[in-house]
């Protein structure tokens, strides 16, 4: 059976048959969920400015959908 480390507490736990996988317990699962809910974890993004050409293309696409 594969053994993995719990992402929250890093305890080694069997993966197969574990209802809380990849976590070791419901507690660790809820701690991780709370961290996401509190925005402690964030996915990386790349902010970009839209050019006038980009805006025109979006407007054209939207007007085609509405037709």
C-alpha positions in Angstrom: 0.0 0.0 0.0 1.4 3.4 -0.9 2.4 5.6 2.0 2.1 9.4 1.6 2.8 12.4 3.8 -0.2 14.4 5.1 0.0 17.9 3.5 -1.0 19.5 6.8 0.9 17.7 9.5 3.4 15.7 7.4 2.6 12.5 9.2 3.0 9.4 7.0 -0.3 7.7 6.3 -1.6 4.9 4.0 -3.2 6.3 0.9 -5.4 3.3 0.0 -8.5 3.0 2.1 -8.1 6.4 3.8 -11.4 8.3 3.5 -9.6 11.6 4.2 -6.8 11.2 1.6 -4.4 12.8 1.0 -4.8 14.0 4.6 -4.4 11.7 7.6 -7.6 12.8 9.4 -10.7 14.9 9.1 -9.0 17.5 11.4 -6.1 18.0 8.9 -8.5 18.2 6.1 -10.5 20.9 7.8 -7.4 22.8 8.8 -6.4 22.9 5.1 -9.9 23.9 4.0 -9.9 26.7 6.6 -6.5 28.0 5.3 -8.0 28.2 1.7 -11.1 29.9 3.0 -9.0 32.5 4.9 -7.1 33.1 1.7 -3.8 31.9 3.2 -3.2 29.9 0.0 -3.5 31.6 -3.4 -3.0 30.4 -6.9 -0.4 32.4 -8.9 -1.8 34.7 -11.5 -0.4 37.0 -14.1 -2.0 40.4 -14.3 -2.2 41.8 -17.8 -3.6 45.0 -19.3 -6.1 44.6 -22.2 -5.1 46.5 -25.3 -7.7 48.3 -27.4 -7.4 45.5 -30.0 -8.2 42.9 -27.3 -11.2 44.9 -26.1 -12.5 45.2 -29.7 -12.1 41.5 -30.3 -14.1 40.7 -27.1 -16.8 43.2 -28.1 -17.1 41.6 -31.5 -17.3 38.1 -30.0 -20.0 39.2 -27.6 -22.0 40.9 -30.4 -21.8 37.7 -32.5 -23.2 35.7 -29.5 -26.1 38.0 -29.0 -27.1 37.8 -32.7 
